[in-house]
Amino acid sequence: MSGRVPASLWAGSTRLAAPVLRLWLRRRLAGGKERRGRLAERRGIDPTPRPSGRLLWLHAASVGETVSVLPLLKALGRQDEELNVLVTTGSVTSASLLLDRLPGLGLGQRARHRFVPLDVPGWVARFLDHWRPDAAAFVESELWPNLIAAAAARRIPLALLNGRLSERSFERWRLAPGFARRILGAFSLVAARSEADAARLSMLGAAAVEVPGDLKLAADPLPVDERERERLAALLGARPRWLAASTHPGEEAIAAEAHRGLSGDFPGLTTIIAPRHPERGPEIAAGLSGLQTARRAAGADPPAGGVYIADTLGELGLFYRLAPIVFVGRSLAGKGGQNPLEPARLGCAIAVGPHTKNFSAAVTRLELAGGLARVADGAALAAWVRAMLADPERARRMGEAARAATATDSGLPDRLAARLLALLRG
């Protein structure tokens, strides 16, 4: 099938859906998933003036993709002291992360964050007419047809970085091969994160796919407020403790059940739960009946013998350093898993559930190195935590193995930055 027919169908359907999408955005705003005062950006409306000079547009969907491009942004700033960078994302958590992290990347006022417009032709056109990027790079699997087609029609050079395409997504794209070729063929540079992703992208029509490495492996360790780490470390002292990180609904109850079963054998045990979406903190606390709980967002400190809900943004680096026995969430009750490389870089012993397809290569890498264990269910998780708490030396060795497995090519961000600048300059 020609790519023009499904492309026209997609464009037409999104135009018709625009009134419904306006209501959807308002609902997201009411739920805290959009920023008040910036909702118009999602429709391509933005009073912020475009900076003079060359502008690179970099789009990352959410927190994971955003973290992975921070070293790339730093490299771009080093290599071109006049370059302006527009970073777009689609979530408030990634916006908060960039507000915190952009000032330390050496780009000064030359880097700014905006929310990406939804994939409605008129909204996309407004966005591109206003910002007029000289080149654009999309991260991982952000393949929005109208956005890409409109940029290509304006002859904006396009790159796909850390290109990722799951087997499931690949099968869906194969149902419209012409459409896939039309979208992927618009990219002048395709840098896949793995050989498997490269093969799938090539089969769908991407040209000259490269496999320079995985940006997630080149990321810096998560930052920490050292004074706060020292304060909490002194408060926790020698208490036994472990962390359930980036949890999704259902996993908090599993962590709480593990805490109940372990607390009798480990007096003073502190279980820390850091939900993927911090706004769920009150809901999580209300669901942990019968346990002593405290919420960081409410200003509380970790309770001895209880559960500490770390419901704040940007502090996983703090808690990985305080509790290096870690379960990485969205892998038991969720689907696809969260990034295990973040705790691995900080020397944590790691466990994950059976659902890890989003990070399968990283999980395999860490497991083969002896730095990660797979657990089938809540009972297996509790048994693993028990073994780690009972044998701190074993936990330490496992954490060091995880740290060693994350050693990678630190030059990747610089090489990709050079490629993007070459694309920008034509």
VOGU-3710 file (C-alpha; in Angstrom, 3 decimals, decimal comma):
1> msgrvpaslw> 0,000/0,000/0,000  1,223/3,496/-0,841  2,213/5,570/2,149  0,091/8,509/0,941  -3,276/6,919/1,729  -2,670/6,055/5,406  -0,792/9,346/5,832  -3,842/11,247/4,557  -6,132/9,151/6,749  -4,023/9,890/9,820
11> agstrlaapv> -3,883/13,613/9,049  -7,641/13,745/8,461  -8,513/11,790/11,579  -6,340/13,982/13,801  -7,926/17,128/12,345  -11,368/15,749/13,177  -10,185/14,750/16,637  -8,919/18,248/17,515  -12,057/19,290/19,530  -11,900/16,051/21,525
21> lrlwlrrrla> -8,172/16,519/22,104  -8,836/19,991/23,534  -11,157/18,416/26,111  -8,591/15,667/26,758  -5,925/18,285/27,469  -8,202/20,048/29,958  -8,839/16,749/31,706  -5,099/16,127/31,901  -4,630/19,614/33,331  -7,207/18,900/36,031
31> ggkerrgrla> -5,343/15,684/36,841  -1,978/17,431/37,163  -0,613/15,942/33,928  -0,286/19,286/32,134  1,122/22,632/33,290  -1,300/25,448/33,990  -0,357/28,456/31,897  1,388/26,319/29,279  -1,490/24,302/27,862  -1,488/26,349/24,649
41> errgidptpr> 1,951/24,938/23,793  0,256/21,593/23,172  -1,634/23,331/20,340  1,491/24,942/18,909  0,743/28,368/20,423  3,744/29,951/22,110  4,530/33,640/22,745  8,178/32,844/23,558  10,334/34,487/20,858  12,543/32,322/18,695
51> psgrllwlha> 16,230/32,989/19,421  18,350/34,396/16,620  20,891/32,102/15,028  20,910/28,375/14,409  18,358/26,306/16,359  18,448/22,547/16,915  15,154/20,998/18,008  15,509/17,872/20,158  12,387/15,906/21,129  12,311/13,355/23,958
61> asvgetvsvl> 9,007/11,848/25,081  9,366/11,554/28,832  11,792/11,230/31,734  13,808/8,221/30,549  14,501/9,653/27,108  15,204/13,083/28,593  17,798/11,746/31,021  19,504/9,846/28,204  20,072/13,014/26,135  21,502/15,166/28,941
71> pllkalgrqd> 25,121/14,129/28,124  24,345/14,824/24,449  23,143/18,325/25,305  26,323/18,923/27,289  28,407/17,736/24,323  26,505/20,026/21,935  27,230/22,977/24,203  30,942/22,142/24,242  31,218/21,739/20,489  29,227/24,790/19,397
81> eelnvlvttg> 29,185/27,818/21,678  26,611/29,640/19,566  24,079/26,846/19,108  20,535/27,276/20,446  18,668/24,142/21,497  14,928/23,693/21,872  14,055/20,582/23,906  10,451/19,383/23,762  8,815/16,717/25,898  5,272/15,548/26,579
91> svtsasllld> 5,192/15,144/30,373  5,323/17,473/33,365  7,860/15,222/35,097  10,333/15,605/32,241  9,689/19,358/32,220  10,528/19,531/35,931  13,662/17,467/35,386  14,868/19,796/32,632  14,147/22,874/34,732  16,489/21,405/37,327
101> rlpglglgqr> 19,169/19,977/35,039  19,474/22,332/32,038  21,341/25,073/33,951  24,214/22,697/34,696  24,835/21,600/31,099  26,893/24,596/29,972  24,355/25,906/27,472  23,257/28,874/29,575  20,288/30,712/28,080  20,801/28,927/24,755
111> arhrfvpldv> 18,696/25,918/25,850  14,988/26,031/26,592  12,164/23,561/27,175  8,709/23,656/25,624  5,906/21,099/25,484  5,549/19,319/22,162  2,318/19,986/20,221  -0,094/17,108/19,765  0,044/15,534/16,314  -2,711/17,645/14,733
121> pgwvarfldh> -1,658/19,173/11,376  -2,666/22,760/12,224  -1,043/22,629/15,666  2,154/21,152/14,236  2,246/23,819/11,524  1,935/26,608/14,108  4,791/25,117/16,123  7,118/24,792/13,119  6,182/28,203/11,701  7,080/29,809/15,008
131> wrpdaaafve> 10,309/27,986/15,910  11,699/27,330/12,396  14,328/24,774/13,546  17,383/24,300/11,355  17,478/20,579/12,192  15,492/18,208/14,407  16,278/15,016/16,305  13,716/12,602/17,728  14,689/10,215/20,521  13,927/6,455/20,597
141> selwpnliaa> 10,426/5,762/19,228  8,798/9,186/18,944  7,463/8,686/15,413  4,574/11,152/15,122  3,501/11,068/11,455  2,174/14,627/11,036  5,081/16,144/12,935  7,668/14,275/10,881  5,894/14,843/7,556  5,530/18,572/8,199
151> aaarriplal> 9,189/18,932/9,164  10,282/16,979/6,093  8,047/19,141/3,857  9,909/22,194/5,184  13,209/20,478/4,303  14,297/20,391/7,936  17,051/17,728/8,248  15,850/14,962/10,594  17,658/12,485/12,845  16,407/9,552/14,905
161> lngrlsersf> 18,616/9,008/17,966  18,794/5,874/20,084  16,208/4,490/17,694  14,052/1,858/19,360  11,318/-0,314/17,874  9,868/-3,195/19,865  8,757/-6,393/18,162  5,137/-5,481/18,849  5,494/-1,998/17,327  7,362/-3,496/14,378
171> erwrlapgfa> 4,448/-5,841/13,638  1,991/-2,947/13,751  4,079/-0,817/11,375  4,352/-3,780/8,985  0,581/-3,563/8,428  1,195/-0,299/6,529  4,612/-0,747/4,888  4,287/2,233/2,566  3,367/4,479/5,469  6,335/3,202/7,460
181> rrilgafslv> 8,736/3,831/4,560  7,328/7,341/4,142  7,904/8,187/7,825  11,253/6,469/8,375  12,571/7,516/4,977  12,357/11,149/6,086  15,340/10,710/8,420  18,788/11,583/7,126  20,439/10,029/10,178  19,164/6,957/12,038
191> aarseadaar> 21,242/5,881/15,047  19,724/2,712/16,506  20,371/1,671/20,087  20,944/-2,015/19,205  21,453/-4,369/16,268  17,939/-5,788/16,734  16,375/-2,316/16,615  18,515/-1,457/13,583  17,287/-4,538/11,733  13,633/-3,727/12,411
201> lsmlgaaave> 14,043/-0,073/11,418  15,859/-1,050/8,205  13,151/-3,554/7,247  10,550/-0,809/7,592  12,398/1,562/5,274  14,943/3,529/7,304  18,046/4,204/5,212  21,684/3,833/6,274  20,919/2,804/9,844  23,902/2,977/12,211
211> vpgdlklaad> 24,429/1,343/15,610  26,787/3,715/17,434  25,721/2,582/20,916  23,012/3,128/23,511  22,747/6,638/24,964  21,200/5,219/28,123  24,498/3,424/28,754  26,391/6,690/28,380  24,305/8,649/30,878  25,903/10,204/33,940
221> plpvderere> 24,982/8,924/37,428  21,847/10,550/38,804  22,641/13,713/40,781  22,283/14,121/44,534  22,101/16,871/47,106  25,139/15,784/49,103  24,147/17,660/52,250  20,741/15,983/52,272  22,345/12,592/51,667  24,622/13,097/54,653
231> rlaallgarp> 21,697/14,194/56,837  19,510/11,220/55,956  22,426/8,772/56,146  23,110/9,958/59,713  19,417/9,644/60,558  19,145/6,124/59,131  22,390/5,015/60,744  22,733/1,235/60,694  19,036/0,539/60,108  18,380/-2,234/57,567
241> rwlaasthpg> 16,718/-0,745/54,500  15,761/-1,377/50,903  14,124/0,567/48,092  11,262/-0,174/45,708  11,936/2,344/42,925  9,785/3,674/40,078  6,810/1,616/41,245  3,477/1,441/39,469  0,022/0,655/40,897  -0,004/-2,752/42,574
251> eeaiaaeahr> 3,723/-2,818/43,287  3,451/-0,677/46,402  1,213/-3,324/47,977  3,775/-5,994/47,035  6,552/-3,968/48,679  4,408/-3,442/51,791  3,715/-7,157/52,061  7,431/-7,863/51,793  8,026/-5,322/54,565  5,516/-7,050/56,838
261> glsgdfpglt> 7,184/-10,411/56,310  10,721/-9,086/56,857  10,305/-6,619/59,713  10,169/-9,327/62,406  13,615/-10,616/61,448  15,174/-7,192/60,765  14,286/-4,814/63,618  14,000/-1,196/62,546  13,641/-2,153/58,865  12,870/0,860/56,693
271> tiiaprhper> 11,249/0,175/53,336  11,425/3,100/50,916  8,884/3,313/48,102  9,609/5,825/45,315  6,597/5,795/42,945  7,169/6,498/39,278  4,475/9,173/39,506  5,037/11,098/42,755  1,553/12,610/42,740  0,287/9,168/43,790
281> gpeiaaglsg> 1,930/9,596/47,211  -1,260/10,314/49,214  -3,083/7,450/47,506  -0,229/5,039/48,284  -0,077/6,124/51,935  -3,845/5,630/52,300  -3,536/2,095/50,939  -0,853/0,934/53,396  -3,157/0,354/56,348  -1,641/-1,094/59,480
291> lqtarraaga> 1,868/0,147/58,697  3,711/3,155/60,026  4,132/5,403/56,974  5,625/8,811/56,268  5,695/10,899/53,099  8,714/12,892/51,991  6,520/15,367/50,111  4,849/16,152/53,452  8,236/16,978/55,000  8,612/13,782/57,022
301> dppaggvyia> 11,791/11,744/57,572  12,104/7,943/57,174  10,365/6,133/60,075  12,248/3,380/61,896  10,421/0,123/61,300  8,059/1,686/58,761  7,520/2,621/55,119  8,863/5,875/53,707  7,090/7,139/50,582  9,599/9,134/48,540
311> dtlgelglfy> 6,967/11,048/46,567  9,174/13,859/45,259  10,640/14,554/41,827  14,294/14,192/40,902  15,517/12,433/44,054  16,086/8,856/42,938  19,828/9,554/42,956  19,513/10,306/46,673  17,636/7,125/47,525  19,780/4,826/45,384
321> rlapivfvgr> 22,745/6,052/47,427  20,931/5,582/50,744  19,410/2,151/50,064  21,545/0,134/47,633  19,241/-2,913/47,709  16,772/-2,010/44,955  13,720/-3,426/43,242  13,072/-1,614/39,926  9,360/-1,234/39,292  6,903/-1,567/36,450
331> slagkggqnp> 8,226/-5,099/36,187  5,911/-7,036/38,544  2,526/-5,322/38,386  3,393/-3,050/35,473  4,402/-3,728/31,886  7,781/-3,245/30,309  9,908/-2,277/33,301  11,834/0,880/34,191  15,513/1,659/33,678  17,809/-0,597/35,799
341> leparlgcai> 20,946/1,211/34,609  20,340/4,160/36,934  20,759/2,139/40,163  23,482/0,026/38,525  25,692/3,094/37,959  25,501/3,773/41,686  26,509/0,252/42,726  23,104/-1,070/43,782  22,125/-4,740/43,959  19,069/-4,943/41,691
351> avgphtknfs> 15,986/-7,130/41,311  13,353/-6,914/38,589  10,126/-8,755/37,876  9,343/-10,717/34,702  8,123/-7,735/32,638  11,240/-5,976/31,355  10,808/-5,720/27,580  11,442/-1,947/27,542  14,973/-2,539/28,872  15,623/-6,128/27,854
361> aavtrlelag> 19,195/-5,498/26,650  20,158/-3,658/29,846  18,550/-6,324/32,052  20,387/-9,100/30,209  23,673/-7,202/30,428  23,340/-6,719/34,194  22,104/-10,260/34,814  25,026/-11,821/32,945  27,403/-9,662/34,980  25,877/-10,914/38,236
371> glarvadgaa> 24,476/-7,517/39,182  20,763/-8,234/38,753  18,292/-10,922/39,826  14,924/-11,732/38,292  12,025/-12,427/40,659  8,788/-14,036/39,550  6,397/-12,573/42,118  6,061/-10,830/45,471  7,149/-13,863/47,461  10,319/-14,195/45,380
381> laawvramla> 11,015/-10,479/45,816  10,691/-10,780/49,610  13,051/-13,784/49,585  15,626/-11,853/47,547  15,463/-8,815/49,824  15,843/-11,131/52,836  18,962/-12,692/51,324  20,478/-9,268/50,603  19,744/-7,899/54,080  21,104/-11,047/55,726
391> dperarrmge> 24,356/-10,964/53,743  25,517/-7,345/53,191  28,778/-8,521/51,617  26,867/-10,453/48,980  24,741/-7,365/48,286  27,903/-5,260/47,997  29,478/-7,671/45,494  26,299/-7,730/43,447  26,224/-3,927/43,402  29,845/-3,700/42,289
401> aaraatatds> 29,120/-6,166/39,486  26,217/-3,970/38,374  28,423/-0,868/38,452  31,147/-2,571/36,405  28,597/-3,684/33,806  27,601/-0,088/33,105  31,113/0,931/32,053  30,687/1,983/28,439  31,941/4,221/25,661  31,880/7,683/27,240
411> glpdrlaarl> 32,643/9,256/23,858  29,236/8,395/22,367  27,527/11,730/23,246  30,385/13,670/21,622  30,247/11,580/18,445  26,481/11,976/18,130  26,764/15,698/18,840  29,255/16,022/15,982  26,883/14,170/13,639  23,968/16,422/14,610
421> lallrg> 26,017/19,570/14,092  27,091/18,331/10,679  23,433/17,678/9,830  22,542/21,153/11,077  25,178/22,807/8,916  24,145/20,880/5,825
//
